[in-house]
Amino acid sequence: MFTTLRNAFKIKDLRKKIFFTFAMLVVIRLGSQLPVPGVNRAYFANWFAAQTGDAFNFFDAFTGGSFLNMSILALNITPYITSSIIMQLLTIAIPKLEEMQRDGEDGRKKIASITRYVTVALSIIESAAMAIGFGRQGLLENYNALNVITVIVALTAGSAFLMWIGEQITENGVGNGISIVLVINIISRMPQDIASLFQQFVLGKPIAVGVVAAAIIIAIILALIIMVIILNDGIRRIPVEYAQKVRGRRSVGGQSSNIPLKINTAGVIPIIFAQSILQFPLIICSLFGIQGSGFGAKVLRALNSSNWCDPTQLVYSIGLVIYIALVIFFAYFYTSITFNPLEVAENMKRAGGFIPGIRPGKPTSEYLAGILNYIIFIGAVGLTLIGIIPYFFNGVFNASVSFGGTSLIIIVSVILETLKQVETQMATFNYKGFLDD
């Protein structure tokens, strides 16, 4: 990693891209401190601290504290992420969008343009819900139409601005812009969480106990990072042979290749989907001040991840079981809409390719589907383990942090992907330099 960055700084154009990316990240962090006009930030901070659930903690971690500060970037990049997921799902359901996706670069640009409009629409809806819902409870210093509109415009503009910054990083920076914006938000909360862990388990304890506690914390974090790297880089390569054909006086084909199937085919999407579904009722109840009673209150406590793995109330860990089931379900569901074994088999057949020992066509499709099912299960199990380890330590030891399994998966995956892109650009620049010489 450090070798790649050091070599990248030796290339002038790439060095400019890195500095541009860094400058954009500084702008993001500065924007996270600018308050929305007319907002009572003290009220919101007190309201946030009074919440017993962690539904908004997850959202605040993704916004890098902008949500808690109620800054102009409070919505952050989350509307864009949601709209991107919606567009991916609609691409499967709507033939016109599917046709656009297959239409090469022009089609992808059209889908990207639609995604921007959906992002703005979602930002307006979310900011309106916050301005009206929280405004009635004291968020706005003066609850009137002008202040409500001001909050909606400010939050929507902030989300659109971050979307623009992400695209600029992709075009003029090191690439992977939207993901880098998300990662810098998550990383910005980590020093605070590490300090909290240090105060809770190390500070004020006997030296031996403090050293052991610090060693255990570091070991757990490193173990999670290693697991994420293994899960992210795990690939099952399926060999493919291409039949040799004679065209005129030339022989075409006769080459060997492979189909790389990632172990974690769905990435972090299953965890995000599962957490969103479980936290949606909690967010709605929090916005409208619904506490629940009797069975309803128990259901809400079960959906609250802060109650999972608590030895004193194990009954609420049923929510963890539901969470695991949702992660596995969405791992299969998301992979099924992003990888079509039948389409891959047909493309191989048309290109004269075949898997050794497997007949082309339907047998190849069935073979790929069978392997894919095993791979998805392994990836889902690994994803689940990484996701529930933080909940276990939170429930047993009350070690609550924002950089849980989801955050680590995003951080490590984005860093590895960005480094690969930097290495690719380095190779491109070196190749150009060789031609210029």
C-alpha positions in Angstrom: 0.0 0.0 0.0 2.6 2.6 1.1 4.9 1.4 -1.8 2.1 2.1 -4.3 1.5 5.6 -2.9 5.2 6.4 -2.8 5.6 5.4 -6.5 2.4 7.2 -7.4 3.8 10.5 -6.0 6.7 10.2 -8.4 4.4 10.6 -11.4 3.4 14.3 -11.9 -0.1 13.7 -13.4 -1.0 11.1 -10.8 0.4 13.3 -8.0 -2.0 16.0 -9.2 -4.9 13.6 -9.0 -4.0 12.6 -5.5 -3.8 16.2 -4.3 -7.1 17.0 -6.0 -8.8 14.1 -4.2 -7.3 15.2 -0.9 -8.5 18.8 -1.5 -12.1 17.5 -2.2 -12.0 15.5 1.0 -11.0 18.6 3.0 -14.0 20.4 1.5 -16.3 17.6 2.6 -15.0 17.7 6.2 -15.4 21.5 6.3 -18.9 21.3 4.9 -19.8 18.8 7.6 -19.3 21.6 10.2 -21.5 24.2 8.4 -24.9 24.3 10.2 -28.2 24.5 8.3 -29.7 28.1 8.7 -32.5 28.4 11.3 -31.8 25.1 13.0 -31.5 24.6 16.7 -28.5 22.3 16.9 -28.6 22.0 20.7 -32.1 20.6 20.5 -31.1 18.0 17.9 -28.0 17.0 19.9 -30.1 16.4 23.0 -32.7 14.5 21.0 -30.1 12.3 19.5 -28.5 11.6 22.9 -31.9 10.6 24.3 -32.4 7.9 21.7 -32.0 4.4 23.2 -31.8 2.6 19.8 -29.0 2.7 17.3 -31.1 3.2 14.2 -29.7 6.8 13.7 -26.2 5.9 14.9 -25.8 3.8 11.8 -26.9 6.7 9.6 -24.7 9.2 11.5 -21.7 6.9 11.0 -22.3 6.9 7.2 -22.5 10.7 7.2 -19.4 11.2 9.2 -21.2 13.1 12.1 -22.9 15.5 9.7 -26.3 14.2 10.7 -25.6 14.7 14.4 -24.2 18.2 13.7 -27.3 18.9 11.5 -25.0 20.5 8.9 -25.8 21.2 5.3 -24.3 17.8 4.4 -26.5 16.0 6.9 -28.0 13.7 4.2 -24.6 13.2 2.8 -24.1 10.6 0.1 -26.8 8.2 1.3 -29.5 9.4 -1.1 -27.2 8.6 -4.0 -26.3 5.2 -2.6 -30.1 4.4 -2.2 -30.9 5.6 -5.7 -28.0 3.6 -7.2 -29.4 0.4 -5.5 -32.9 1.3 -6.7 -31.7 1.7 -10.3 -29.8 -1.6 -10.2 -33.1 -3.3 -9.1 -35.2 -1.5 -11.7 -32.7 -2.4 -14.4 -33.8 -6.0 -13.9 -37.5 -5.2 -13.8 -37.7 -2.6 -16.6 -36.7 -3.8 -20.0 -36.0 -0.3 -21.2 -33.4 0.2 -18.5 -31.9 -3.2 -19.2 -31.5 -2.2 -22.8 -29.8 1.0 -21.8 -27.3 -1.0 -19.6 -26.4 -3.2 -22.6 -26.1 -0.1 -24.9 -22.4 0.4 -23.9 -21.1 3.8 -22.6 -24.0 5.8 -23.9 -26.5 3.6 -22.1 -24.5 3.8 -18.8 -24.4 7.6 -19.1 -28.2 7.7 -19.5 -28.6 5.5 -16.4 -26.2 7.7 -14.5 -28.2 10.8 -15.5 -31.5 9.1 -14.3 -29.7 8.1 -11.0 -28.9 11.8 -10.4 -32.5 12.8 -10.8 -33.6 10.0 -8.5 -31.0 11.2 -6.0 -32.3 14.7 -5.9 -35.9 13.4 -5.6 -34.9 11.2 -2.6 -33.0 14.1 -1.0 -36.1 16.3 -1.3 -38.3 13.6 0.3 -35.9 12.9 3.1 -35.1 16.6 3.9 -38.8 17.4 3.9 -39.5 14.6 6.3 -36.7 15.8 8.6 -37.7 19.5 8.4 -41.4 18.8 9.1 -41.0 15.9 11.5 -38.2 17.4 13.6 -39.3 21.0 13.0 -42.6 20.5 14.9 -40.7 19.1 17.8 -38.3 22.0 18.2 -35.6 21.5 15.6 -36.3 24.8 13.9 -35.9 28.0 15.9 -39.0 29.3 14.2 -41.3 26.7 12.7 -42.8 28.3 9.6 -43.0 27.7 5.9 -39.9 29.8 5.0 -37.6 27.9 7.5 -39.0 24.5 6.4 -38.2 25.4 2.7 -34.8 26.7 3.7 -33.9 23.4 5.4 -35.2 21.4 2.5 -33.2 23.4 0.0 -30.0 23.4 2.1 -30.1 19.6 2.7 -30.9 18.8 -0.9 -28.2 21.1 -2.2 -25.7 19.5 0.2 -26.5 16.0 -1.0 -26.3 17.1 -4.7 -23.0 18.9 -4.0 -21.5 15.7 -2.5 -22.7 13.7 -5.5 -20.9 16.2 -7.7 -17.7 16.0 -5.7 -17.8 12.2 -5.9 -18.1 12.4 -9.7 -15.3 15.0 -9.8 -13.0 12.6 -7.8 -13.9 9.8 -10.3 -13.1 12.0 -13.3 -10.2 14.2 -12.1 -9.0 12.3 -9.0 -7.9 8.8 -8.3 -11.3 7.4 -9.2 -14.0 5.5 -7.2 -15.3 8.9 -6.1 -18.6 8.1 -4.4 -17.1 5.2 -2.4 -14.2 7.5 -1.3 -16.7 10.1 0.0 -18.4 7.4 2.0 -15.2 6.0 3.4 -13.9 9.4 4.5 -17.1 9.9 6.4 -16.8 6.6 8.2 -13.1 7.0 9.0 -13.7 10.5 10.5 -15.7 8.8 13.3 -13.1 6.2 14.1 -10.7 8.3 16.3 -13.7 9.2 18.5 -14.7 5.5 18.8 -11.2 4.3 19.6 -10.9 7.0 22.3 -14.2 5.8 23.7 -12.9 2.2 23.8 -9.7 3.3 25.5 -11.6 5.2 28.2 -14.0 2.3 28.8 -11.5 -0.6 28.9 -8.0 0.8 29.4 -8.0 4.2 31.2 -8.1 3.9 35.0 -7.6 0.2 35.0 -4.6 -1.6 36.5 -1.6 -1.7 34.2 -1.8 -5.4 33.5 -5.6 -5.3 32.8 -5.2 -2.2 30.6 -2.5 -3.8 28.5 -4.4 -7.0 28.1 -7.6 -5.1 27.1 -5.7 -2.9 24.6 -4.1 -6.0 23.1 -7.5 -7.7 22.8 -9.1 -4.7 21.1 -6.2 -4.4 18.6 -6.3 -8.1 17.9 -10.1 -8.1 17.3 -9.8 -5.1 14.9 -6.9 -6.7 13.0 -8.7 -10.1 12.8 -11.8 -8.3 11.4 -9.6 -6.5 8.8 -7.9 -9.7 7.8 -11.2 -11.5 7.4 -12.5 -8.7 5.3 -9.5 -8.8 3.0 -9.7 -12.6 2.6 -13.5 -12.3 1.9 -12.9 -9.4 -0.5 -10.1 -11.1 -2.5 -11.5 -14.6 -2.5 -12.2 -15.8 -6.1 -13.2 -19.1 -7.6 -11.8 -19.3 -11.2 -13.7 -21.5 -13.6 -11.5 -22.5 -16.5 -12.8 -21.9 -20.0 -11.4 -23.2 -23.3 -12.1 -21.7 -26.7 -12.3 -24.0 -29.7 -9.8 -23.3 -32.5 -11.4 -22.1 -35.8 -9.9 -21.5 -39.2 -10.9 -18.3 -41.0 -9.2 -18.0 -44.4 -5.6 -18.7 -43.7 -5.7 -17.8 -40.1 -6.5 -19.8 -37.0 -8.7 -18.1 -34.5 -9.3 -19.3 -30.9 -7.7 -22.2 -29.2 -7.0 -20.0 -26.1 -7.6 -20.7 -22.4 -9.3 -18.3 -20.1 -11.4 -18.3 -16.9 -14.5 -16.9 -15.3 -13.6 -15.2 -12.0 -16.4 -15.6 -9.5 -15.9 -13.6 -6.3 -16.7 -15.4 -3.0 -18.4 -12.3 -1.7 -20.4 -11.7 -4.9 -22.8 -9.2 -3.4 -20.3 -7.1 -1.5 -21.7 -5.2 1.5 -25.2 -4.8 -0.1 -26.8 -7.7 1.9 -25.8 -6.1 5.2 -27.0 -2.7 4.2 -30.3 -4.1 3.0 -30.8 -6.2 6.2 -29.9 -3.3 8.5 -32.2 -0.9 6.6 -35.2 -3.3 6.9 -34.7 -3.9 10.6 -34.1 -0.2 11.4 -36.9 1.3 9.3 -39.6 0.6 11.9 -37.3 2.0 14.6 -36.7 5.2 12.6 -40.4 5.7 11.9 -41.2 5.2 15.6 -38.5 7.6 16.7 -39.6 10.3 14.3 -43.2 10.2 15.5 -42.4 9.6 19.2 -44.0 6.1 19.2 -42.7 4.1 22.2 -44.9 1.0 21.8 -46.4 -1.1 24.6 -46.7 -4.8 25.4 -45.8 -7.0 22.5 -45.1 -4.0 20.2 -42.5 -2.7 22.6 -40.8 -6.1 22.7 -40.7 -6.3 18.9 -39.1 -2.9 18.7 -36.5 -4.0 21.3 -35.8 -7.1 19.3 -35.2 -5.1 16.2 -32.8 -2.8 18.1 -29.3 -4.2 17.6 -28.1 -2.7 20.9 -30.2 -5.4 22.7 -28.7 -8.3 20.8 -26.3 -10.8 22.5 -27.1 -9.3 25.9 -26.8 -12.2 28.5 -29.5 -10.6 30.7 -32.1 -10.5 28.0 -31.3 -13.2 25.4 -34.9 -13.3 24.1 -34.3 -10.0 22.2 -31.5 -11.8 20.3 -34.2 -13.2 18.0 -33.6 -10.0 16.1 -30.1 -11.2 15.4 -31.5 -14.4 14.0 -33.7 -12.4 11.7 -30.8 -10.2 10.7 -28.7 -13.3 9.8 -31.5 -14.7 7.7 -31.9 -11.4 5.9 -28.2 -11.2 5.1 -28.2 -14.7 3.6 -31.4 -14.0 1.7 -30.2 -10.7 0.2 -26.8 -12.3 -0.7 -28.6 -14.8 -2.9 -31.1 -12.2 -4.1 -28.6 -9.5 -5.1 -26.3 -12.0 -6.8 -29.2 -13.5 -8.8 -30.0 -10.0 -10.3 -26.3 -9.2 -11.1 -25.1 -12.5 -12.4 -27.1 -14.6 -14.9 -25.6 -18.1 -15.4 -27.9 -18.7 -18.5 -26.7 -15.5 -20.2 -23.1 -16.3 -19.4 -23.5 -19.8 -20.8 -25.1 -18.5 -24.0 -22.4 -15.9 -24.5 -19.7 -18.6 -24.1 -21.5 -20.8 -26.6 -21.7 -18.1 -29.2 -18.0 -17.3 -28.7 -17.0 -21.0 -29.1 -16.1 -21.3 -25.4 -16.7 -24.3 -23.1 -15.9 -25.5 -19.6 -13.7 -28.6 -19.8 -15.9 -31.7 -19.1 -19.2 -29.7 -19.4 -21.3 -29.5 -22.5 -22.2 -26.0 -23.8 -25.6 -24.5 -23.3 -28.0 -25.6 -20.5 -25.5 -28.0 -18.8 -23.0 -25.1 -18.5 -25.7 -22.9 -17.1 -26.6 -25.5 -14.5 -23.0 -26.1 -13.7 -22.4 -22.4 -13.1 -25.6 -22.0 -11.1 -24.5 -24.9 -8.8 -21.0 -23.5 -8.2 -22.5 -20.0 -7.7 -24.9 -21.3 -5.0 -22.0 -22.8 -3.0 -19.9 -19.6 -3.4 -22.8 -17.4 -2.3 -23.4 -19.5 0.8 -19.7 -19.3 1.8 -19.6 -15.5 1.1 -22.8 -15.0 3.0 -21.5 -16.9 6.0 -18.3 -14.9 6.0 -20.2 -11.7 5.6 -22.5 -12.7 8.5 -19.6 -13.5 10.8 -17.9 -10.2 10.2 -21.3 -8.4 10.7 -22.3 -10.0 14.0 -18.9 -10.0 15.8 -19.3 -6.3 16.7 -22.8 -7.0 17.9 -21.5 -9.8 20.1 -19.0 -7.6 21.8 -21.5 -4.8 22.1 -24.0 -7.0 23.8 -21.6 -8.9 26.1 -19.1 -6.1 26.9 -21.1 -3.0 26.0 -18.3 -2.1 23.5 -20.4 0.1 21.1 -18.5 1.6 18.2 -19.6 3.0 14.8 -16.9 1.1 12.8 -18.6 -2.3 13.0 -18.4 -5.0 10.4 -20.3 -3.0 7.8 -18.0 -0.1 8.1 -14.8 -2.2 8.0 -16.0 -4.1 4.9 -16.7 -0.8 3.1 -13.4 0.8 4.2 -11.2 -2.2 3.3 -12.9 -2.9 0.0 -12.8 0.7 -1.1 -9.1 1.1 -0.1 -8.1 -2.1 -2.0 -10.1 -1.1 -5.0 -8.7 2.4 -5.1 -5.1 1.1 -4.8 -5.8 -1.2 -7.7 -7.0 1.8 -9.8 -3.9 3.8 -8.8 -1.7 0.9 -9.9 -3.6 0.7 -13.2 -3.1 4.4 -13.8 0.6 4.1 -12.8 1.0 1.4 -15.4 -0.8 3.6 -18.0 1.4 6.6 -17.3 4.6 4.4 -17.4 3.5 3.0 -20.7 2.9 6.4 -22.1 6.3 7.5 -20.9 7.9 4.6 -22.6 6.2 5.5 -25.9 7.3 9.2 -25.5 10.9 8.1 -25.0 
